[in-house]
Amino acid sequence: MTSWFPQPAASEITPPQVFAQRRRLLQQMAAGAAGASLATWAARDALAAATPAADKLAALPGVPSKVPGAQVQATPTPYADASSYNNFYEFGYDKQDPARYAGAMPTRPWTVRVEGLVQKPGVWALEDLLKLSPMEERLYRLRCVEGWSMVIPWEGYSLSRLLERVQPLGSAKFVEFVTQTDAQHMPGLRHGGLDWPYTEGLRLDEAMHPLTLLAFGMYGHVLPNQNGAPVRLVVPWKYGFKSAKSVVAIRVLEQMPTTAWVKAAPHEYGFYANVNPNVPHRRWSQASERTIGQGGLFAPKRKTELFNGYAEQVGQLYAGMDLKRYY
């Protein structure tokens, strides 16, 4: 059963068939069963304490990127929180399930297919992807939304480096991302709820923006499995479900792809999913958020920023668009 919070964050995305479970839990809370929620929060803290530290993973060194907006002036979220509180439904719907179960998923060898409307389609080994960007350009510190707001130092580089190599055709307008489906090691696949494999998509100009990353690590080390190892997307001005984890294919398309959450709940989750305090989810407001690692269940809220604080860098991508219609 998923955890309950008084004001769910924008990316507290819940499959329709488990919504009934959440509603029942809310009814219990209204009847005075708050202790169950506090117990869940205590369990999260216990899992965070037991999560291996970053220094137990292979180092992936880099220095701060010079891309405008890549360096947020904020303290990073504690590693134990960022690596133990995740949305990764292939491992389960509870936010602690990825940390519990993802460690068993093999991430070597790993390849990513790049196909569709490109001049140079092919299959890229993880090792070759890592060579596309020099080490001194890898480290980004970005605000992101992974359930609640976090600040994570990502190790990666702009996705545009790969797209420039494969040379999109003139007819290309969108990019689709396909993630791993490993029934043996991903127990959440047995629960249904989404049309697996998980797919996401961006407009081509969004995908080419320098703040759209292929990430291979965080906090100076390779990604832990629960955070999307060995390679994931990071789109910091959008809600977390847009940042596909454990990517196995990238497709360049002419037509807008129908993504996993648009298929599951088209009236609740739009293709763009830009962080926008002025567009409420159908079941909760998105005008404020809590920052994980700063007080837990009773942490004070902060006002949600348009485009998650990256309006100066990405606002021009949506000039003239009705952001309430294209949510």
C-alpha positions in Angstrom: 0.0 0.0 0.0 1.4 3.4 -0.9 2.3 5.9 1.8 -0.1 8.8 2.7 0.9 12.5 2.9 -1.4 15.4 3.9 -0.6 17.2 0.6 0.6 14.8 -2.1 3.4 16.2 -4.3 2.8 16.7 -8.0 4.6 13.5 -9.0 2.8 11.3 -6.4 1.4 9.5 -9.4 -0.8 6.6 -8.6 -2.1 3.9 -11.0 -5.9 4.0 -11.2 -6.4 0.5 -9.8 -4.5 1.3 -6.6 -6.3 4.6 -6.1 -9.0 2.7 -4.3 -6.4 1.5 -1.8 -5.2 5.1 -1.2 -8.8 6.3 -0.7 -9.4 3.6 1.9 -6.3 4.7 3.7 -7.4 8.3 3.6 -10.7 7.2 5.3 -8.7 5.5 8.0 -6.7 8.6 8.6 -9.8 10.6 8.9 -11.0 8.2 11.6 -7.8 8.8 13.6 -5.4 6.2 12.3 -2.5 8.5 11.9 -0.2 6.1 13.6 -0.1 3.9 10.5 1.2 6.8 8.5 3.9 7.6 11.0 4.9 4.0 11.1 5.4 4.1 7.4 7.5 7.2 7.6 9.6 5.5 10.3 10.1 2.5 8.0 11.3 4.9 5.3 13.9 6.3 7.7 15.0 2.8 8.7 15.4 1.9 5.0 17.4 5.1 4.3 19.7 4.2 7.2 20.3 0.7 5.7 20.8 1.9 2.1 24.5 1.5 1.0 26.3 4.9 0.9 27.4 6.3 -2.5 31.0 5.4 -1.6 30.1 1.8 -1.9 29.5 2.3 -5.6 32.0 2.8 -8.3 33.2 6.4 -8.6 32.2 8.4 -11.6 34.1 11.7 -11.2 33.3 14.9 -12.8 33.4 18.7 -12.3 30.6 21.2 -12.4 29.0 21.8 -15.8 29.1 25.3 -17.3 25.6 24.9 -18.8 23.4 27.8 -17.6 21.1 26.7 -14.8 23.1 23.5 -14.1 24.4 24.8 -10.7 21.5 25.3 -8.3 22.5 27.3 -5.2 21.0 24.8 -2.7 22.2 22.1 -0.4 21.9 18.6 -2.0 19.4 16.2 -0.7 21.0 13.7 1.7 22.1 10.7 -0.4 20.3 8.2 1.9 17.0 10.0 1.2 17.5 10.4 -2.6 18.4 6.7 -2.9 15.6 5.2 -0.6 12.5 7.3 -1.6 11.8 6.7 -5.3 9.1 6.2 -7.9 10.0 3.1 -9.9 6.9 1.1 -10.3 8.5 -1.8 -12.0 9.7 -2.7 -8.5 6.5 -1.9 -6.7 4.1 1.0 -5.8 5.5 1.8 -2.4 8.3 4.4 -2.5 10.6 2.1 -0.6 10.1 -0.9 -2.9 12.8 0.2 -5.4 15.5 0.3 -2.7 14.3 -3.0 -1.4 14.2 -4.9 -4.7 16.1 -3.1 -7.4 19.6 -4.3 -6.3 19.0 -7.7 -7.9 18.5 -6.3 -11.4 21.6 -6.9 -13.6 22.9 -3.8 -15.3 25.9 -5.2 -17.1 26.1 -5.7 -20.0 23.8 -2.9 -21.1 22.9 -1.5 -24.5 20.7 1.3 -25.7 19.1 1.1 -29.2 18.8 4.4 -31.1 16.4 4.1 -34.0 13.7 5.8 -36.0 14.1 9.0 -38.0 17.9 9.2 -37.7 20.7 8.9 -40.3 22.8 6.7 -38.1 20.7 4.2 -36.1 22.5 1.7 -34.0 23.0 -0.1 -30.7 25.2 1.7 -28.2 27.0 -0.2 -25.5 27.0 1.6 -22.1 30.8 1.9 -22.3 30.5 3.8 -25.6 27.8 6.1 -24.3 30.1 7.0 -21.4 32.8 8.1 -23.9 30.6 10.7 -25.6 31.3 13.5 -23.1 34.6 14.5 -21.4 34.7 14.1 -17.7 35.0 17.8 -17.0 31.5 18.4 -18.3 29.6 15.8 -16.4 28.5 17.1 -13.1 25.2 18.8 -12.9 23.4 19.9 -9.7 19.7 20.1 -10.5 16.4 20.6 -8.6 14.1 17.8 -9.6 10.8 16.2 -8.6 11.1 12.6 -7.6 8.0 12.2 -5.4 8.9 15.4 -3.4 11.4 18.1 -4.4 15.0 17.1 -4.2 18.4 18.6 -5.2 20.6 15.9 -6.7 24.1 16.2 -8.1 23.8 14.1 -11.3 26.7 12.7 -13.3 25.8 12.9 -16.9 25.8 15.0 -20.0 23.3 16.6 -22.3 21.3 14.1 -24.3 21.9 16.4 -27.4 25.4 14.9 -27.6 24.0 11.5 -28.5 21.2 12.9 -30.7 23.8 15.0 -32.7 25.8 11.8 -33.3 22.8 9.9 -34.7 21.6 12.9 -36.8 17.8 13.2 -36.7 16.1 13.7 -40.0 14.3 16.8 -41.0 10.9 15.1 -40.4 11.8 14.3 -36.8 9.7 16.1 -34.1 9.6 13.9 -31.0 11.8 11.5 -29.1 10.5 8.4 -27.3 12.3 6.6 -24.4 11.7 2.9 -23.7 12.7 1.4 -20.4 13.8 -2.0 -19.2 11.3 -4.8 -18.6 12.9 -7.6 -16.6 10.1 -9.8 -15.3 12.6 -12.0 -13.3 13.9 -9.0 -11.3 11.1 -6.5 -11.4 8.3 -7.7 -9.2 6.1 -4.7 -9.9 5.6 -5.8 -13.5 3.3 -8.5 -12.1 1.0 -5.9 -10.6 -0.2 -4.5 -13.9 -1.4 -0.9 -13.9 0.7 0.4 -16.7 1.3 -0.8 -20.3 4.8 -2.2 -19.9 7.4 -1.4 -21.0 7.3 2.1 -19.5 7.6 4.7 -22.2 8.1 8.5 -22.1 8.6 11.1 -24.6 9.8 14.7 -25.3 9.5 17.1 -28.2 12.7 17.2 -30.1 13.6 20.7 -29.0 13.0 19.7 -25.4 15.3 16.6 -25.9 18.0 18.8 -27.4 18.0 21.3 -24.6 21.3 21.3 -22.7 19.6 20.7 -19.3 18.0 17.4 -20.6 20.5 14.8 -19.4 21.6 11.3 -20.0 22.6 10.5 -16.4 24.9 7.7 -15.4 25.6 8.6 -11.8 24.8 10.8 -8.8 26.8 12.1 -5.9 30.0 11.3 -7.7 29.3 7.6 -8.2 27.4 5.3 -10.6 23.6 5.3 -10.3 22.2 2.9 -7.7 19.7 0.6 -9.4 16.7 2.2 -7.6 17.6 5.5 -9.2 17.6 4.2 -12.7 20.9 2.5 -13.3 22.8 2.2 -15.5 21.5 5.1 -17.6 18.4 7.3 -17.2 16.9 10.5 -18.4 16.8 13.6 -16.3 14.5 16.5 -17.3 14.6 18.8 -14.3 11.8 21.3 -15.3 9.2 18.5 -15.6 7.5 16.2 -13.0 9.6 13.1 -12.2 7.6 10.6 -14.2 9.0 12.2 -17.4 12.6 11.2 -16.5 12.6 7.6 -17.7 14.8 5.2 -15.7 16.9 2.2 -17.0 16.6 3.3 -20.6 17.0 0.5 -23.3 15.8 2.3 -26.4 15.6 5.9 -27.8 13.3 6.4 -30.8 13.2 9.5 -32.9 9.7 10.0 -34.4 7.5 12.3 -36.4 4.3 11.8 -34.4 3.9 12.5 -30.7 4.3 9.2 -28.8 1.5 8.0 -26.4 3.4 7.7 -23.2 2.7 5.2 -20.3 0.9 7.7 -18.0 -1.1 9.3 -20.9 -2.3 5.8 -21.7 -3.2 5.0 -18.1 -4.9 8.3 -17.1 -5.0 10.8 -20.0 -7.2 13.3 -18.1 -4.7 13.4 -15.2 -1.3 13.2 -16.8 -0.4 15.2 -19.9 2.4 14.8 -22.4 4.3 17.9 -21.4 4.1 17.5 -17.6 5.9 20.8 -16.9 6.1 21.7 -13.3 3.3 24.4 -13.0 1.8 25.6 -9.7 -1.1 27.1 -11.7 -2.3 23.7 -13.0 -3.8 21.5 -10.3 -3.9 17.7 -10.6 -7.5 16.5 -10.6 -7.0 15.1 -7.1 -4.7 17.7 -5.4 -3.2 21.1 -5.7 0.3 21.5 -7.1 0.8 25.0 -5.8 3.2 24.0 -3.0 5.6 21.2 -2.3 7.8 19.7 0.5 11.5 19.2 0.2 12.6 15.7 1.2 15.3 15.5 3.8 14.0 18.6 5.6 11.6 17.6 8.3 9.8 14.6 6.9 6.0 14.4 7.2 5.8 17.7 9.0 8.2 19.7 6.9 7.1 23.1 5.9 5.9 23.6 2.4 7.5 25.9 -0.2 5.8 27.5 -3.1 6.1 25.4 -6.3 8.0 27.3 -9.0 7.0 27.4 -12.6 9.2 25.0 -14.6 10.7 23.9 -11.2 12.7 27.1 -11.1 14.1 26.8 -14.6 11.8 29.3 -16.4 14.7 31.5 -17.5 16.4 28.5 -19.2 13.4 26.7 -20.7 10.5 29.1 -20.9 11.2 30.0 -24.5 10.4 26.4 -25.5 6.7 27.1 -24.7 6.3 30.6 -26.0 2.7 31.2 -27.1 1.4 27.9 -25.7 -1.5 27.6 -23.3 0.2 25.8 -20.4 -3.1 24.9 -18.8 -4.3 23.2 -22.0 -0.9 21.6 -22.8 -0.3 20.3 -19.3 
